[in-house]
């Protein structure tokens, strides 16, 4: 539901010129009294902003400005603030927001009121506008040009670009008990760790949160004592060997393919690394330097992910978005992601959702069977409440919370999340948020920028205002679209 737009137009006396363009400024983060000031007021006039009708935590004002570059910031209850979700720079007036105003009116016809809450972080990240009217459509020529330029970039830049200036990569020996490995993932706050075989002197695989999901599914119906014993006595090597035998048995009966361990070198092109991730359906690929001439052990340099590669793309094209016209198209106009089927539609893959009272066992089964990294948790109206991810299973290592689980079907998703509640801020969340949302009206480049944040693998597409879940876009969805990759073929 869209909120009514109040008449808060303000004609700034500090701007002049033959052409004035109306521009709406919004402060969506609450306060009692909010003022706007900027280069267009010579930083001397404070323009009062008005709360939106029906949404008192969102303040707005419309100013008529000359086209060109402007700086601005907000005074909220006597404190100077800037919007961290909008472009900003450091200048003589401190940290200020910036914008480049074109010659077309910037007024959007309506806006919706996000619910600003301190605990849930349920607000749509940066765009509080609901776009109405003509929607840009994707053309084949724009798609071809954009894909070609992205492909050229990925085919001419190597995995070296993914390496951070400093950091560490956690690696576990395969002789370590599974229980200790479980706690290492929690303590280090990582979803995946490479595995080292000292006998072979090489990386032989990875251990992920999915392994612990499979362990709990296998043992969850036998009581906590057996689960604890299994975690104590089984080594990583024993677990991986048993898992491999089970996969081979499934494959021989016509099941899914066995996933083989893959790695990449620092000189491999980014496109090849991305394709390895997509083709093998893995979250990360270890970057290993095996070029040492003195026979020493190979160096584990980094764990490459699609989010890291996407960050390289966003950084490379951030000042030349016009060269990639497809990035300006709203995601609702692009064949991208998984959407809730409309009434009468039978050709769409159903969107996996659960309620807060559904069992942990049901959530873990869906994570495995649907091969997804997270599941939206919704209320009776399909409005987004929370999300359960593979990574949440690692939080059960906190204070051995998994020992409190008698059977997976007797504990609800909301209860499971509470068991590891204190751990949530430590693991895979960006600036404290458990997940991100977007609107079907958001352009593709905004979606890519959000997915490029560490730990964000999927965006939940919600309806403006009601937060009713409309779909999900994952990192792999974006890369399949940008690369024209369908299965093992390119479109």
C-alpha positions in Angstrom: 0.0 0.0 0.0 1.4 3.4 -0.9 1.2 6.3 1.5 -0.2 9.6 0.4 2.3 12.3 -0.5 1.9 15.4 1.7 2.5 18.9 0.3 5.9 19.6 1.6 7.3 21.6 -1.4 9.9 24.2 -0.4 11.3 26.7 -2.7 15.0 27.3 -1.7 16.0 30.9 -1.9 19.6 30.0 -2.3 19.4 28.5 -5.8 19.0 30.4 -9.0 19.3 29.9 -12.7 17.1 29.5 -15.7 16.3 25.8 -15.1 15.1 24.4 -11.8 14.5 20.7 -11.2 12.3 19.5 -8.4 14.2 17.0 -6.2 12.7 15.0 -3.3 15.0 14.5 -0.2 14.1 11.8 2.3 15.3 11.0 5.8 13.8 7.5 6.6 15.6 6.9 10.0 13.3 8.7 12.5 13.8 11.7 14.7 11.7 14.6 16.2 13.0 17.5 14.1 14.8 17.1 10.9 16.4 19.8 8.7 18.1 19.7 5.3 21.1 21.8 4.4 23.6 21.7 1.5 25.6 23.4 -1.1 22.4 24.6 -2.7 21.6 26.7 0.4 25.3 27.8 0.8 25.2 25.6 4.0 23.6 28.7 5.7 19.9 27.9 5.5 18.3 24.9 7.3 15.2 23.7 5.4 12.7 22.0 7.6 11.6 18.5 6.6 8.1 17.2 7.3 7.0 13.7 8.5 5.0 11.7 6.0 1.4 11.3 6.5 0.8 8.0 8.3 4.6 7.4 8.6 6.0 9.8 11.2 9.5 8.2 11.2 10.1 9.2 7.5 10.8 12.9 6.8 10.8 14.5 3.3 11.1 17.8 1.6 11.0 18.8 -2.1 13.5 21.5 -3.3 13.8 23.0 -6.8 17.5 22.9 -7.7 19.7 23.7 -10.7 21.1 20.7 -12.6 24.6 19.6 -11.6 26.6 18.3 -8.6 25.3 19.0 -5.1 26.3 18.1 -1.5 23.9 17.9 1.4 23.4 16.5 4.9 20.7 16.3 7.5 20.3 17.9 11.0 18.4 15.4 13.1 17.5 16.6 16.6 20.5 19.0 16.6 23.0 16.4 15.3 24.5 16.5 11.8 23.9 13.2 10.0 24.3 11.7 6.5 22.5 8.8 4.9 25.0 5.9 4.7 22.9 4.2 2.1 23.4 7.1 -0.4 26.7 8.2 -2.0 28.8 10.2 0.4 32.2 11.8 0.5 34.4 13.6 3.1 34.8 17.4 2.5 35.2 20.6 4.3 31.8 20.2 5.9 32.6 16.7 7.2 31.0 13.6 5.7 28.2 14.7 3.3 25.9 13.0 0.8 26.4 13.8 -2.9 24.2 13.7 -6.0 24.4 14.6 -9.6 21.0 16.1 -10.7 20.1 15.7 -14.3 17.7 17.9 -16.3 14.7 15.6 -15.8 12.3 16.0 -12.9 13.4 13.7 -10.0 10.0 13.7 -8.3 8.6 10.1 -7.9 4.8 10.0 -7.9 4.4 8.1 -4.6 6.3 6.6 -1.7 5.6 3.9 0.8 6.3 3.9 4.5 8.9 1.4 5.7 8.6 0.2 9.2 11.8 1.3 11.0 12.6 -1.1 13.9 15.7 -1.4 15.9 15.8 -5.2 16.3 14.5 -6.8 13.2 16.3 -4.7 10.5 13.2 -5.3 8.3 13.5 -2.1 6.2 14.2 -2.3 2.5 17.8 -1.2 2.5 18.2 2.1 0.7 15.3 2.8 -1.6 12.1 3.9 0.1 10.4 4.8 -3.2 7.8 2.6 -4.9 8.1 3.3 -8.7 4.9 3.8 -10.6 4.3 4.4 -14.2 6.2 3.4 -17.3 8.7 0.6 -16.5 11.8 0.2 -18.7 11.8 -3.0 -20.6 14.8 -5.2 -21.5 15.8 -5.3 -25.2 17.9 -8.1 -26.8 20.5 -5.6 -28.0 20.9 -4.1 -24.5 21.2 -7.6 -23.1 23.8 -8.6 -25.6 25.9 -5.5 -25.1 25.9 -5.8 -21.4 26.7 -9.5 -21.3 29.5 -9.0 -23.8 31.2 -6.2 -21.7 30.9 -8.2 -18.5 32.2 -11.3 -20.2 35.2 -9.3 -21.5 36.0 -8.0 -18.0 35.7 -11.4 -16.4 37.9 -13.0 -19.1 40.7 -10.4 -18.7 40.9 -10.2 -14.9 42.2 -13.0 -12.7 41.5 -14.4 -9.2 44.3 -12.2 -7.9 41.8 -9.4 -7.9 39.8 -11.3 -5.2 42.7 -11.5 -2.7 42.3 -9.1 0.3 45.2 -6.9 1.4 45.3 -8.8 4.7 43.3 -11.5 6.4 43.4 -15.2 7.2 42.0 -18.4 5.8 41.0 -21.1 8.3 41.9 -24.6 7.3 41.2 -27.8 9.2 43.0 -31.1 9.2 40.8 -34.1 8.2 41.8 -36.0 11.3 40.0 -33.4 13.5 36.8 -34.7 15.2 33.6 -33.4 13.6 32.5 -31.9 17.0 35.6 -29.7 17.2 35.2 -28.7 13.5 31.6 -27.7 14.3 32.8 -25.4 17.1 35.6 -23.9 14.9 33.1 -22.8 12.3 31.1 -21.1 15.0 34.1 -19.5 16.8 35.7 -18.3 13.6 32.4 -17.1 12.1 32.9 -18.8 8.7 30.4 -20.9 6.7 33.0 -23.0 4.9 36.6 -24.2 5.7 39.0 -26.0 3.4 40.3 -29.5 4.5 44.0 -30.4 4.7 45.3 -33.9 4.2 48.8 -34.0 5.8 49.6 -37.4 4.3 48.9 -36.0 0.7 50.2 -32.5 1.6 47.2 -30.9 -0.2 43.8 -29.4 0.1 41.3 -32.3 -0.4 37.9 -30.7 0.1 35.8 -28.4 2.2 33.6 -28.7 5.2 30.5 -26.5 5.3 27.4 -25.8 7.3 25.6 -28.2 5.0 27.7 -31.0 6.4 26.3 -30.3 9.9 22.8 -30.1 8.5 23.2 -33.6 7.1 24.7 -34.8 10.4 21.8 -33.4 12.4 19.2 -34.8 10.0 20.9 -38.2 10.2 21.2 -38.3 14.0 18.4 -36.0 15.1 15.8 -38.7 15.6 18.1 -40.8 17.9 18.4 -38.3 20.8 21.1 -35.9 21.9 23.4 -38.5 23.5 24.0 -40.3 20.2 24.5 -36.9 18.5 27.1 -35.9 21.0 28.9 -39.2 20.8 28.8 -39.1 17.0 30.3 -35.6 17.0 33.0 -36.6 19.4 34.2 -39.9 17.8 33.8 -39.3 14.1 36.6 -37.5 12.3 36.1 -35.2 9.4 37.7 -37.9 7.2 35.3 -40.6 8.4 32.3 -38.3 7.8 33.4 -37.3 4.3 34.1 -41.0 3.4 30.7 -42.1 4.5 29.0 -39.1 2.7 30.9 -40.0 -0.5 29.8 -43.6 -0.3 26.2 -42.5 0.2 26.4 -40.2 -2.8 27.8 -42.9 -5.0 25.0 -45.2 -4.0 22.4 -42.5 -4.9 24.2 -41.9 -8.2 24.1 -45.6 -9.1 20.3 -45.5 -8.6 19.9 -42.6 -11.0 20.1 -39.9 -8.5 22.0 -36.6 -8.6 25.7 -36.3 -9.6 28.5 -36.6 -7.0 30.1 -33.2 -6.4 33.9 -33.3 -6.8 36.3 -31.0 -5.0 37.3 -28.1 -7.2 39.9 -25.4 -6.7 41.4 -22.6 -8.7 44.7 -20.8 -9.1 45.5 -17.1 -8.7 46.1 -16.8 -12.4 42.7 -18.3 -13.4 40.3 -15.8 -15.0 37.4 -14.6 -12.9 34.9 -16.0 -15.5 36.4 -19.5 -15.1 36.2 -19.3 -11.3 32.6 -18.2 -11.5 31.7 -21.1 -13.9 33.4 -23.6 -11.5 31.1 -22.3 -8.7 28.0 -22.5 -10.9 28.8 -25.8 -12.5 29.7 -27.6 -9.3 26.9 -25.9 -7.2 29.3 -24.9 -4.5 29.5 -21.7 -2.4 33.2 -21.2 -2.5 36.3 -22.3 -4.4 39.7 -22.3 -2.7 42.4 -20.2 -4.5 45.6 -22.3 -4.2 49.0 -21.3 -5.4 50.8 -24.5 -6.4 53.6 -22.8 -8.4 56.3 -23.1 -5.8 59.5 -24.4 -7.3 61.1 -25.5 -4.0 58.7 -28.3 -3.4 57.1 -26.6 -0.4 53.4 -27.0 0.5 50.9 -25.1 -1.8 49.7 -21.8 -0.4 46.0 -21.4 0.3 45.4 -17.8 -0.6 41.7 -17.2 -0.4 38.2 -18.7 -0.7 36.6 -17.3 -3.9 32.9 -16.7 -3.9 30.4 -15.2 -6.3 29.9 -12.3 -4.0 33.6 -11.4 -4.3 33.5 -11.6 -8.1 30.3 -9.5 -8.2 32.0 -6.9 -6.0 34.8 -6.7 -8.6 32.2 -6.2 -11.4 30.4 -3.4 -9.4 33.7 -1.7 -8.6 34.9 -1.8 -12.2 31.7 -0.4 -13.7 30.6 1.9 -10.9 31.5 5.0 -12.9 30.3 3.7 -16.2 26.9 2.2 -15.5 25.6 3.6 -18.8 27.9 1.1 -20.7 25.8 -1.7 -19.2 22.2 -0.7 -20.1 20.7 -3.9 -18.7 21.7 -2.8 -15.2 19.2 0.0 -15.3 16.2 -2.3 -15.8 13.9 -3.1 -12.8 14.3 -6.7 -11.7 10.6 -7.2 -12.1 11.1 -6.8 -15.9 13.9 -9.4 -16.1 13.7 -13.2 -16.2 15.7 -13.4 -13.0 15.2 -15.3 -9.7 12.4 -17.4 -8.3 9.0 -15.7 -8.0 5.7 -16.7 -6.3 3.5 -18.0 -9.1 0.6 -15.9 -10.1 -2.9 -17.3 -10.1 -3.3 -19.8 -12.9 0.5 -20.1 -13.5 1.8 -23.7 -13.6 5.1 -23.2 -15.3 7.0 -21.5 -12.5 9.1 -23.3 -9.9 7.3 -22.9 -6.5 9.0 -20.6 -4.0 10.0 -22.4 -0.8 8.6 -20.7 2.4 7.9 -21.8 6.0 6.1 -20.5 9.0 7.8 -19.7 12.4 6.1 -22.7 14.0 7.3 -25.2 11.4 9.8 -27.6 12.7 13.6 -27.4 12.4 13.5 -30.8 10.7 11.3 -29.4 8.0 13.6 -26.5 7.4 16.7 -28.6 7.2 15.0 -31.0 4.8 14.0 -28.2 2.5 17.5 -26.7 2.6 18.9 -30.0 1.4 16.1 -31.1 -1.1 15.5 -27.7 -2.7 19.3 -27.0 -2.8 18.9 -23.4 -1.4 20.9 -21.5 1.1 18.0 -19.9 3.0 14.3 -20.1 3.4 11.9 -17.1 4.1 9.9 -17.4 7.3 6.5 -15.8 6.8 3.3 -15.1 8.7 -0.2 -16.2 7.7 -0.3 -13.3 5.2 3.0 -14.4 3.6 4.7 -11.2 5.0 8.3 -11.7 5.8 9.2 -12.3 9.5 12.7 -13.8 9.4 14.8 -16.1 7.3 16.4 -19.4 8.2 19.8 -20.0 6.5 22.2 -22.9 6.3 24.6 -20.7 8.3 22.1 -20.7 11.2 22.9 -24.3 12.0 26.4 -23.2 13.1 24.9 -21.1 15.8 23.8 -24.3 17.5 27.4 -24.9 18.5 27.1 -22.0 21.0 27.1 -23.5 24.5 26.4 -26.9 22.8 22.9 -25.8 22.0 22.5 -28.8 19.8 22.4 -31.0 22.9 19.1 -29.4 23.9 17.5 -30.8 20.7 15.9 -34.1 21.3 14.4 -34.5 17.9 14.4 -32.1 15.0 10.6 -32.3 14.6 10.0 -31.2 18.2 11.7 -27.8 17.9 10.3 -25.0 15.8 12.3 -22.7 13.6 11.8 -19.7 15.9 13.0 -21.8 18.9 16.1 -22.9 17.0 16.9 -19.3 16.1 16.6 -18.3 19.8 19.0 -21.0 20.8 21.7 -19.3 18.8 20.4 -15.7 19.1 23.5 -14.3 20.7 25.6 -15.8 17.9 23.6 -14.2 15.2 25.6 -11.0 15.2 28.9 -12.9 14.8 28.1 -14.8 11.7 27.6 -13.9 8.1 25.6 -10.7 8.7 26.5 -7.4 7.1 26.3 -4.4 9.6 24.2 -6.5 11.9 21.4 -7.4 9.4 20.3 -11.0 9.2 19.2 -10.6 5.6 18.4 -8.0 2.9 15.2 -7.2 1.0 14.5 -5.5 -2.3 11.5 -4.4 -4.4 10.5 -5.6 -7.9 11.0 -2.0 -9.0 14.7 -1.9 -7.9 17.2 -1.7 -10.9 19.5 -4.6 -11.4 22.6 -2.7 -10.4 21.2 -2.0 -6.9 20.4 -5.7 -6.5 24.0 -6.5 -7.5 25.5 -4.0 -5.1 23.5 -5.5 -2.2 24.5 -9.1 -3.1 28.1 -8.0 -3.3 28.1 -7.5 0.5 29.9 -10.2 2.5 27.6 -12.9 3.7 24.6 -11.9 1.6 23.8 -14.7 -0.8 20.1 -14.0 -1.5 17.7 -11.1 -1.5 14.0 -11.5 -0.6 11.8 -9.6 -3.0 8.9 -8.1 -1.0 5.8 -6.0 -1.8 6.1 -2.4 -0.8 4.6 -1.7 2.6 3.2 -5.1 3.4 6.5 -7.0 3.1 4.6 -9.8 1.4 7.2 -12.1 -0.1 7.1 -12.0 -3.9 10.3 -13.8 -4.8 13.9 -14.4 -4.2 17.1 -13.6 -6.1 20.3 -15.4 -5.4 23.9 -14.8 -6.4 23.8 -17.7 -8.7 20.6 -16.3 -10.4 22.4 -13.1 -11.2 25.5 -14.8 -12.6 23.5 -17.2 -14.7 21.7 -14.2 -16.2 24.7 -12.1 -16.7 26.7 -14.9 -18.3 23.8 -16.4 -20.2 24.4 -19.7 -18.4 21.6 -22.3 -18.3 22.7 -25.6 -16.8 25.8 -26.5 -18.7 25.1 -24.3 -21.7 25.1 -20.7 -22.6 22.1 -18.9 -24.1 
